[in-house]
Amino acid sequence: MKKMLTLFICLFFIGIMLVLESDIRASADKDRYYYEKTGEIMWEIETKEKVVALTFDDGPHPKYTVEILDILAKHNAKATFFVVGENAEKNPELILRQYNEGHEIANHTFTHPLKTTLPKLEIELKQTEDLIYSITGNHPKLFRPVEGQYTDEMIQNVVKKGYQVVMWSWHQDTEDWKSPGVHRIEKTVLKGVEPGNIILFHDGGGNRSQTVKALDKIINKLQKQGYEFVTVSDLIKMKNLDEN
């Protein structure tokens, strides 16, 4: 009997540890409707104003981020960069340039782990936040989960730390990381663009030459249609004004 009780207690504590250390890639129970209603996660906003938010993940990169910043400057367009801490640590001058040129800098973990646990994620968030603050003097307010994977527990924890979780418009995932071709990237954005969209690009994590070439064409064509390129926080402010 004592052996059975001891075994039960051991299994109980093992179960608790597995829950605490569970992979945050597991799916969430609450759906998009719930999170949009609470405002804890945003994918886009509803607006009649011709504004969109360009977002870039996984940088900064010493070549492609520079080229992207040059294109944004040429068109007087603003963007939001979801930076990976270890890349920011290697290229602090690019983080500072992004900040000085009026772009938004957001948190995308420190090492871009495809699998992690909540305790490890908390450490990575803090590392990247502290690094961004040390370079710019500002704390990031936005967070994007790696590959858009999250659980309810992760969202709850991140929101408690003061972060707004930001995804992207489902029809505006350029999948540029697959190198599908400049025309394909351009077509993905232009064929379905709507006011209030959040568009997903990457400026790090691999060869982003196609992204750079497509971006110049996309901005040029959308500006001719009357679109303005704003930061995600600008979209949030517009959303709040519309609700009030």
C-alpha positions in Angstrom: 0.0 0.0 0.0 2.8 2.4 0.9 4.6 1.6 -2.4 1.4 2.4 -4.3 0.9 5.7 -2.4 4.6 6.6 -3.0 4.1 5.9 -6.8 1.0 7.9 -6.9 2.7 10.9 -5.3 5.6 10.7 -7.7 3.4 10.5 -10.7 1.4 13.5 -9.4 4.4 15.7 -9.1 5.8 14.6 -12.4 2.4 15.6 -13.9 2.7 19.1 -12.4 6.2 19.5 -13.7 5.1 18.5 -17.2 2.4 21.1 -17.1 4.8 23.8 -16.0 7.4 22.9 -18.6 4.9 22.2 -21.4 5.7 23.3 -24.9 3.9 26.6 -25.6 3.3 25.6 -29.2 0.2 23.7 -28.1 -2.9 25.3 -29.4 -5.0 27.7 -27.4 -8.5 26.9 -26.2 -9.8 30.4 -26.7 -10.3 31.5 -30.3 -9.6 34.7 -32.3 -13.0 36.1 -31.6 -12.4 35.9 -27.8 -9.0 37.6 -28.1 -10.1 40.3 -30.4 -13.0 41.1 -28.1 -10.6 41.3 -25.1 -8.0 43.2 -27.1 -5.2 41.0 -25.9 -4.2 39.9 -29.4 -4.7 41.9 -32.6 -4.6 40.7 -36.2 -5.8 43.9 -37.9 -8.2 46.8 -37.3 -11.4 47.9 -38.9 -11.1 51.3 -40.4 -12.1 53.2 -43.5 -8.8 55.2 -43.6 -6.3 53.9 -46.1 -3.6 52.9 -43.6 -1.7 49.6 -43.3 1.1 48.5 -41.0 4.2 46.9 -42.5 5.9 44.5 -40.0 9.2 42.7 -40.2 10.3 39.7 -38.2 13.6 38.1 -37.2 16.0 41.0 -37.8 18.0 43.1 -37.7 20.2 41.8 -40.5 23.3 43.8 -41.5 22.4 43.7 -45.2 18.7 43.3 -45.6 17.5 45.5 -42.7 19.7 48.3 -44.1 18.2 48.0 -47.5 14.7 47.9 -46.1 15.3 51.0 -44.0 16.6 52.8 -47.1 13.4 51.9 -49.0 11.2 53.0 -46.2 13.1 56.3 -45.9 12.8 56.9 -49.7 9.0 56.5 -49.5 8.6 58.2 -46.1 7.0 55.1 -44.8 7.0 53.8 -41.2 7.1 50.2 -40.1 7.2 47.9 -37.0 10.2 45.6 -36.5 9.8 42.6 -34.3 13.4 42.0 -33.5 15.2 39.0 -32.2 17.4 39.9 -29.2 20.6 38.1 -30.3 20.4 39.8 -33.7 19.8 43.2 -32.1 22.8 42.6 -29.8 25.0 42.0 -32.9 23.6 45.1 -34.7 22.8 47.7 -32.1 23.4 50.5 -34.7 20.5 49.2 -36.8 18.1 49.2 -33.8 19.2 52.8 -33.1 18.6 53.8 -36.7 15.1 52.2 -36.7 14.3 54.2 -33.6 15.8 57.5 -34.8 13.9 57.2 -38.1 10.5 56.8 -36.4 9.9 53.1 -36.8 8.6 50.9 -34.0 10.7 48.3 -32.3 9.0 45.3 -30.8 9.9 42.1 -29.0 10.2 38.7 -30.8 12.2 36.8 -28.2 15.9 36.6 -27.8 16.9 33.4 -29.7 13.8 32.8 -31.8 13.1 29.3 -30.3 10.8 27.1 -32.2 10.0 25.2 -29.0 10.2 26.7 -25.5 8.5 26.8 -22.1 6.8 29.6 -20.4 9.6 30.1 -17.8 12.2 30.2 -20.6 10.0 32.6 -22.7 9.8 35.0 -19.7 13.6 35.1 -19.6 13.9 35.7 -23.3 11.3 38.5 -23.2 13.2 40.2 -20.4 16.6 39.8 -22.2 15.3 41.4 -25.4 13.4 44.1 -23.6 16.4 45.1 -21.5 18.6 45.2 -24.7 16.2 47.4 -26.6 15.9 49.7 -23.7 19.7 49.9 -23.4 19.9 51.1 -27.0 16.9 53.3 -27.4 15.9 54.3 -23.9 12.4 52.9 -24.5 10.7 49.7 -23.5 9.0 47.7 -26.3 5.2 47.5 -25.9 4.4 44.9 -28.5 5.2 41.2 -28.7 4.8 38.7 -31.5 5.1 34.9 -30.7 7.6 32.9 -32.8 5.7 31.5 -35.8 2.5 32.9 -34.3 2.3 30.0 -31.9 0.7 30.6 -28.5 -1.3 29.1 -25.7 -3.8 30.8 -23.4 -1.4 30.6 -20.5 1.3 32.3 -22.6 -1.0 35.2 -23.6 -2.2 35.7 -20.1 1.4 35.9 -18.8 2.7 38.2 -21.5 -0.3 40.6 -21.2 0.3 40.8 -17.4 3.8 42.0 -18.2 2.3 44.9 -20.1 2.6 43.6 -23.7 0.1 43.9 -26.5 0.3 40.7 -28.6 0.4 41.3 -32.3 -0.2 38.8 -35.1 -1.0 39.7 -38.7 -3.9 39.8 -41.2 -4.3 36.1 -42.2 -4.4 37.0 -45.9 -1.3 39.2 -45.6 1.3 36.5 -44.8 3.7 37.0 -47.6 5.6 33.8 -46.8 8.7 35.6 -48.0 10.8 33.3 -45.9 10.1 30.6 -48.5 11.6 32.8 -51.2 8.5 32.3 -53.4 9.6 35.0 -55.9 9.3 38.8 -56.0 6.1 38.7 -58.1 4.4 36.2 -55.7 5.2 38.4 -52.6 4.0 41.5 -54.4 0.8 39.8 -55.6 0.0 38.4 -52.1 -0.1 41.9 -50.6 -1.7 43.8 -53.5 -4.5 41.4 -54.4 -6.1 41.5 -50.9 -5.0 44.7 -49.3 -7.6 46.4 -47.1 -7.4 49.4 -44.8 -6.2 48.4 -41.3 -4.3 45.4 -42.5 -1.1 44.2 -40.7 1.3 42.8 -43.3 4.0 40.2 -42.4 7.5 40.3 -43.9 10.9 39.1 -42.7 14.1 41.1 -42.6 16.2 38.4 -41.0 16.6 34.6 -40.8 17.9 34.0 -44.3 18.2 35.6 -47.8 15.7 38.4 -47.9 16.7 39.9 -51.3 13.2 39.0 -52.7 11.5 40.9 -49.8 13.6 43.9 -50.5 12.8 44.0 -54.2 9.1 43.4 -53.6 8.8 45.9 -50.9 9.8 48.8 -53.1 7.2 47.8 -55.7 4.5 47.3 -53.1 5.0 50.6 -51.3 5.1 52.5 -54.6 1.9 50.9 -55.9 0.0 51.3 -52.6 1.0 54.9 -52.2 -0.5 55.6 -55.7 -3.7 54.1 -54.3 -3.6 56.5 -51.5 -2.3 54.2 -48.7 -0.2 55.5 -45.8 2.2 53.2 -43.9 2.0 53.5 -40.1 3.3 51.6 -37.1 1.2 49.0 -35.3 0.9 51.3 -32.3 -0.6 53.9 -34.7 -3.2 51.4 -35.7 -4.0 50.7 -32.0 -4.5 54.4 -31.3 -6.9 54.6 -34.3 -8.8 51.6 -33.1 -9.1 53.1 -29.6 -10.3 56.4 -31.0 -13.0 54.6 -33.1 -14.2 52.7 -30.1 -14.5 55.9 -28.0 
